[in-house]
Amino acid sequence: MTKITSRPSFLATALLAWYPRHRRDLPWRHTRDPYAIWLSEVILQQTRVAQGLPYYETFLVAYPTVQDMAAAPEAEVLRYWQGLGYYSRARNMHHTAQQVVNEYGGRFPTTYAGLLQLRGVGPYTAAAIASFAFDEAVAVLDGNVYRVLARIFGLHSDIAAPSSRKEFQALADQHIPADAPADFNQAVMEFGAIQCTPVKPDCLFCPLQSQCWAFQHGQVALLPVKSKAKASRTRYFHYFVLRHGDQTYLRERREKDIWQGLYDFALAETTAPELPAAELVRHLDALGAQLDTRQAAEPSAMFRHVLSHQKLEARFHPMTLSQPLPAATLRDLGLRAYSTDEIEALPKPKLIANYCSQNL
């Protein structure tokens, strides 16, 4: 790790003066509990503060300690997570809670190196917990920090390239003050979030204006350099919403794909937006579904859902059955009949939750 300078740098001096006047009052900034700090960092990965704050508060009420979370069923944790997306975060979070309890006696490691041994805890999260809870002088490096450093120091390395991390980490570690690592890390992230923003940063009232390479060279809008992500693909889902009496059939997704551990309906994925009538009949025959034709319903309008590297277009086909699905179908496809109240309690992708809230 880069040696920490004993005298505060110009960057640390400016940010530590700026931070107390501009910081947002957020609950995880009022605790040194590594569990609460870890929870906030997991939730805020790829999530805006405004969206993540209610989830943070809900999780702390449901699971006040890491022992409480470790003892909870995974399905319950996923249900509380519903709507945040990137569900692997929730599964890793639950596993990490169990790891802390089973391997570390319910206490989080107190060093950056030790925290990196936890599942789902990468360099950023480890640095955040180590500095905020234990005052270790290791700099955090997230999108906000990349942007601030690239603009201030005129760095043109592609921040999407893994090779750039070492360069930016070394620079950040050079400027973190040994006597105020938590405040510096909070300050640089907050500065990037509300002052040195991606679009229309507030350069006019920036305390670092005179030292900012990008401002002095008219390249604020060009930095940081970030290569474009690969184009997302579109997938077409046709869901069969099969009802018998007051119950509806759903299944838990177990395959190595999106939404693992969440619940949805019987599914046919196609290569085109429409499902031809002959294909629909074939799928229903394979399900052994006997329809009550007196209660036929039209398919839903298209539901569109955007994930990080995928776009989903889903259509729901509500169908009333005259007989329950065969036991072989339930066994082979993992389907099970649920009441409306039971469905409400199941962890579901936002796409499915939205449909259920409007139609079940």
C-alpha positions in Angstrom: 0.0 0.0 0.0 1.2 3.5 -0.8 2.7 5.3 2.2 0.4 7.8 3.9 1.7 11.4 4.0 2.0 12.8 7.5 1.1 16.3 6.3 -2.4 16.8 4.8 -2.4 17.2 1.1 -4.2 20.1 -0.6 -7.0 17.7 -1.6 -7.5 16.5 2.0 -7.4 20.0 3.4 -10.0 21.3 0.9 -12.3 18.3 1.3 -12.2 18.2 5.0 -13.1 21.9 5.2 -15.9 21.4 2.6 -17.5 18.3 4.1 -18.9 19.5 7.4 -20.8 22.3 5.6 -22.3 20.1 2.8 -22.6 16.6 4.1 -26.1 14.9 4.0 -27.4 13.7 7.3 -27.5 9.9 6.7 -28.0 7.3 9.4 -25.0 5.2 8.7 -22.8 8.2 9.3 -23.8 8.2 13.0 -22.5 4.7 13.8 -19.2 2.9 14.2 -21.0 -0.5 14.2 -19.3 -2.5 11.4 -22.5 -4.5 10.8 -24.6 -1.4 10.2 -21.8 0.1 8.0 -21.5 -3.1 6.0 -25.2 -3.3 5.5 -25.4 0.3 4.2 -22.5 -0.4 1.8 -24.1 -3.5 0.4 -27.4 -1.8 -0.1 -25.9 1.3 -1.7 -23.9 -0.7 -4.3 -25.5 0.3 -7.7 -28.4 1.9 -5.7 -29.1 5.6 -5.2 -29.2 6.8 -1.6 -32.9 7.9 -1.8 -33.9 4.4 -3.0 -31.6 2.5 -0.6 -32.4 4.4 2.6 -35.8 2.8 3.3 -34.3 -0.6 2.7 -31.4 0.1 5.2 -33.9 1.1 7.8 -36.1 -1.9 7.1 -33.2 -4.4 7.3 -32.0 -2.9 10.6 -35.5 -3.3 12.1 -35.8 -6.9 10.8 -32.2 -7.9 11.6 -30.8 -5.6 14.4 -27.6 -7.7 14.6 -25.5 -9.9 12.2 -26.7 -12.9 14.3 -30.3 -12.1 13.4 -29.6 -11.9 9.7 -27.6 -15.1 9.8 -30.4 -17.0 11.4 -33.0 -15.8 8.9 -34.1 -18.0 5.9 -32.7 -16.8 2.6 -36.1 -16.4 1.1 -37.1 -14.0 3.8 -33.9 -11.9 3.2 -34.7 -11.9 -0.5 -38.3 -10.7 0.2 -37.0 -7.7 2.1 -34.6 -7.0 -0.7 -37.4 -7.2 -3.4 -37.2 -4.2 -5.7 -33.5 -3.3 -5.3 -32.4 -5.6 -8.1 -28.9 -7.3 -8.4 -30.2 -10.1 -6.1 -26.8 -11.7 -5.9 -26.0 -8.9 -3.4 -28.7 -10.1 -1.1 -27.6 -13.8 -1.4 -24.0 -12.8 -0.7 -25.1 -10.6 2.1 -26.9 -13.5 3.8 -24.0 -15.8 3.3 -21.6 -13.3 4.7 -23.7 -12.8 7.8 -23.5 -16.6 8.4 -19.8 -16.5 7.7 -19.2 -13.8 10.3 -21.2 -15.7 12.9 -19.9 -19.2 12.1 -16.2 -18.4 11.3 -15.6 -15.1 13.2 -17.7 -15.6 16.4 -20.2 -12.9 15.3 -17.5 -10.2 15.0 -16.4 -8.6 11.8 -12.7 -8.6 11.0 -11.2 -5.3 12.1 -8.7 -4.8 9.3 -8.9 -4.1 5.6 -7.1 -7.4 4.8 -9.3 -9.4 7.1 -12.5 -7.9 5.7 -11.5 -8.9 2.2 -11.8 -12.6 3.3 -15.6 -12.2 3.6 -17.8 -13.3 0.7 -19.1 -10.4 -1.4 -16.7 -7.9 0.2 -14.4 -6.4 -2.3 -11.7 -3.6 -2.0 -14.2 -0.8 -1.9 -16.5 -2.3 0.8 -13.5 -3.5 2.8 -12.0 0.0 2.7 -15.2 1.7 3.7 -15.8 -0.6 6.8 -12.1 -0.5 7.8 -12.0 3.3 7.7 -15.5 4.1 9.0 -15.5 1.5 11.8 -11.9 1.0 12.7 -10.0 4.2 11.5 -7.7 2.3 9.2 -6.2 4.7 6.6 -7.1 2.9 3.4 -8.9 5.0 0.7 -12.2 4.0 -0.8 -12.5 3.9 -4.5 -16.0 4.1 -6.1 -17.4 5.9 -9.1 -17.5 9.2 -7.4 -13.8 9.0 -6.3 -12.7 7.9 -9.7 -14.4 11.0 -11.2 -13.0 13.4 -8.6 -9.4 12.1 -9.0 -9.6 12.0 -12.8 -10.7 15.6 -13.0 -8.4 17.0 -10.3 -5.3 15.3 -11.5 -6.0 15.0 -15.2 -5.9 11.2 -15.4 -7.0 9.8 -18.7 -6.8 6.1 -17.9 -10.0 4.2 -18.7 -11.7 3.7 -15.3 -13.6 0.7 -16.8 -10.3 -1.1 -17.3 -9.2 -3.3 -14.3 -5.6 -2.1 -14.8 -6.6 1.4 -13.9 -7.6 0.5 -10.3 -4.0 0.3 -9.0 -3.2 3.7 -10.4 -6.2 5.4 -8.9 -5.9 3.5 -5.6 -2.3 4.5 -5.2 -3.2 8.2 -5.8 -6.1 8.1 -3.4 -3.9 6.4 -0.7 -1.4 9.2 -1.1 -3.9 11.8 0.0 -5.8 10.1 2.8 -4.8 11.7 6.1 -3.8 9.1 8.7 -5.6 11.0 11.5 -9.0 11.4 9.6 -9.4 8.5 7.2 -13.2 8.1 7.8 -13.9 11.8 7.2 -11.7 12.0 4.2 -13.4 8.9 2.6 -16.8 10.2 3.3 -15.8 13.7 2.1 -14.4 12.6 -1.3 -17.5 10.4 -2.0 -19.9 13.1 -1.0 -18.0 15.7 -3.0 -18.4 13.5 -6.1 -22.0 12.9 -5.4 -23.2 16.4 -4.9 -20.5 18.8 -6.2 -18.3 17.1 -8.8 -21.2 15.4 -10.4 -21.1 13.4 -13.7 -23.2 16.1 -15.6 -23.2 19.8 -14.8 -20.8 19.8 -11.9 -20.8 22.9 -9.8 -17.4 24.2 -10.9 -18.2 27.8 -10.3 -18.3 27.3 -6.5 -15.8 24.5 -6.3 -13.1 24.9 -3.6 -10.6 22.9 -5.8 -11.2 25.0 -8.9 -7.7 26.5 -9.1 -6.1 23.0 -8.6 -8.4 21.1 -10.9 -6.6 20.0 -14.1 -9.8 19.3 -16.0 -11.3 22.8 -15.2 -8.1 24.6 -16.1 -7.9 22.7 -19.4 -11.6 22.8 -20.3 -12.0 19.0 -20.1 -14.4 18.6 -17.2 -17.0 17.0 -19.5 -14.4 14.6 -21.0 -13.2 13.1 -17.7 -13.2 10.5 -16.4 -12.6 8.3 -19.5 -14.8 5.3 -19.4 -15.2 2.8 -22.2 -18.8 1.9 -23.2 -20.3 -1.3 -21.7 -21.2 -4.0 -24.1 -24.6 -3.7 -25.7 -27.4 -5.3 -23.8 -29.4 -8.2 -25.3 -33.2 -8.4 -25.4 -35.0 -11.5 -24.1 -38.7 -12.3 -24.6 -40.6 -14.0 -21.7 -44.1 -15.4 -21.9 -45.5 -16.2 -18.5 -48.4 -18.6 -17.9 -50.3 -17.4 -14.9 -52.2 -20.6 -14.1 -55.0 -20.4 -11.5 -57.2 -23.1 -10.0 -59.8 -21.9 -7.6 -58.2 -19.2 -5.4 -54.6 -20.4 -5.9 -52.0 -19.6 -8.5 -49.0 -21.7 -9.5 -45.4 -20.3 -9.1 -42.0 -21.8 -9.0 -38.6 -20.9 -7.4 -35.9 -20.0 -10.0 -33.0 -22.3 -9.3 -31.1 -22.2 -12.6 -27.9 -20.2 -13.1 -29.6 -17.2 -14.5 -31.2 -13.9 -13.4 -33.3 -13.9 -10.2 -31.9 -17.1 -8.7 -33.9 -17.9 -5.6 -36.9 -15.7 -6.5 -40.3 -16.8 -7.6 -42.1 -16.4 -11.0 -44.6 -18.3 -13.1 -44.3 -21.1 -15.6 -42.2 -19.6 -18.4 -41.6 -19.9 -22.1 -38.7 -17.9 -23.5 -38.9 -17.1 -27.2 -36.6 -15.4 -29.7 -39.3 -13.0 -30.9 -41.9 -10.8 -29.1 -44.9 -12.9 -30.0 -45.9 -16.4 -29.0 -47.7 -18.1 -31.9 -50.9 -19.9 -31.1 -49.5 -23.3 -32.0 -46.5 -22.8 -29.7 -48.9 -21.7 -26.9 -50.9 -24.9 -27.3 -47.7 -27.0 -27.3 -46.5 -25.4 -24.0 -49.9 -25.9 -22.3 -50.0 -29.5 -23.4 -46.5 -30.0 -22.0 -47.8 -28.6 -18.7 -50.8 -30.9 -18.7 -53.0 -27.8 -18.2 -56.7 -28.4 -18.6 -58.2 -25.0 -19.2 -61.6 -23.7 -18.2 -62.5 -22.1 -21.6 -65.5 -20.3 -20.0 -63.0 -18.0 -18.2 -60.6 -17.3 -21.0 -58.6 -14.0 -20.6 -56.6 -11.9 -23.0 -52.8 -11.8 -22.6 -51.4 -8.8 -20.9 -49.8 -5.8 -22.5 -46.0 -6.1 -22.8 -44.1 -5.4 -19.6 -40.6 -4.0 -20.2 -37.9 -4.4 -17.6 -34.3 -3.3 -17.9 -31.4 -5.1 -16.1 -27.7 -4.2 -16.2 -26.9 -6.2 -19.4 -30.3 -7.3 -20.5 -33.7 -5.9 -21.5 -36.7 -8.1 -20.8 -40.0 -7.9 -22.7 -42.6 -10.0 -20.9 -46.2 -10.9 -21.6 -48.4 -12.6 -19.1 -51.0 -15.1 -20.2 -53.7 -15.5 -17.4 -55.4 -18.9 -17.5 -58.0 -20.6 -15.3 -57.7 -24.3 -14.9 -60.6 -26.7 -14.7 -58.3 -29.2 -12.9 -55.2 -28.8 -10.8 -51.9 -29.3 -12.6 -50.7 -32.9 -12.6 -48.3 -34.0 -9.8 -45.6 -34.8 -12.5 -45.7 -31.3 -13.8 -45.3 -29.9 -10.3 -42.4 -32.2 -9.6 -40.6 -31.6 -12.9 -41.0 -27.8 -13.1 -40.9 -27.0 -9.4 -44.4 -25.4 -9.5 -46.6 -25.1 -6.5 -50.0 -23.6 -5.8 -50.1 -20.5 -3.6 -52.8 -18.3 -2.2 -52.7 -14.5 -2.8 -51.4 -13.9 0.8 -48.7 -16.5 0.3 -47.6 -15.0 -3.0 -47.3 -11.6 -1.3 -44.8 -13.1 1.1 -42.7 -14.7 -1.5 -39.5 -13.0 -2.8 -40.2 -12.0 -6.4 -38.5 -10.0 -9.1 -39.9 -6.5 -9.5 -41.4 -7.5 -12.8 -43.4 -10.3 -11.2 -44.3 -8.2 -8.1 -45.7 -5.4 -10.3 -47.9 -7.8 -12.2 -49.1 -9.5 -9.1 -49.9 -6.3 -7.3 -52.1 -5.2 -10.3 -53.7 -8.6 -11.2 -53.8 -11.0 -8.2 
